[in-house]
Structure formats: C-alpha cells, structure tokens
Amino acid sequence: MKATTHTLNMKTARASALAILLALGAGGMLTGCDDGPAEDAGEAIDDTFDDAEDSIDDTFD
C-alpha cells in the first residue's frame, strides 16, 4: 500500500500535536513546583477554612 500525501500529512499533524502536548505537560510540571504568591494565598485560605472547621467541630463535640 502506497502512502498518500494526505496520510503523511495526518501522521505529521498527529506527531506535531503529540510533541506540543508533551512539551506543555513537561513545562507545566516544572512550573508547578514553584510556590508563587497565588499558591501561597490559596494555601492561607485553605488553612483558614480548616481552622474554622476545627473550631466548629470542637464547639459541637
């Protein structure tokens, strides 16, 4: 079976899309390790809600 131009273009497009997704995924994993101001603020909010939940639980125990 002879490969047509369309088949080769589809294979190239798929390989390119896969390469882009892998590059973005790797970049996301690398940048996900750093705690920025938004991450710190989110953790502070989570801690505040956890403390409030603990206080409510202690009140009703």
N, C-alpha and C positions, 0 to 999 in steps of 0.2 A: 504494500500500500504506500503510495507516494504522498508525502506530507504537502498539504496545500499552504498557500500564503496565509490564509485565514487561520488554519490550525497553528501555524508557527506564531502568528500574532497573538492568539489566545494564550499560548504557552508562555510567551514573553510577558504578556499582561499579568498573568497569574503569578509568575515568578517575581515580577516587579512589585505587585501588591503584597506578596508574602514578605519580600525583603523590607518594604516600608513598614509593615506591621511589626516585624521583628525588631527593627531599629527603634520604632516608637515605644515598643514594650520594654526594650532594654533601657532606653532613656528614662522612661517612667519609673523603672525600678531603681535606677541610680539616683534620681532626684527625690524619690520617695523616702530616702534615708535621712534627709536633712530636715531638721525642725525649724520651720520659719515662723514668723510672727502669727500667721493664721493657725498653724498647728498648735502653737503654744496657747493661743486664745481658746481654741477648741478644747484642749485638754483642761484648761482652767474652768471652762463652763461645765465640762463633764464632772470634774471634781466637785464643783459647787452643787450640782444636782445630786451627786452621790452622797454628799454630806447632808443635804436636805432630806433625802430619802432615809438615811440612817437616823436622823433626828425624829422624823415622823414615826418610823418603826419603833424607836425607843419610847416614844410618848405613849404608844398604844400597847406596849408589852407589859 
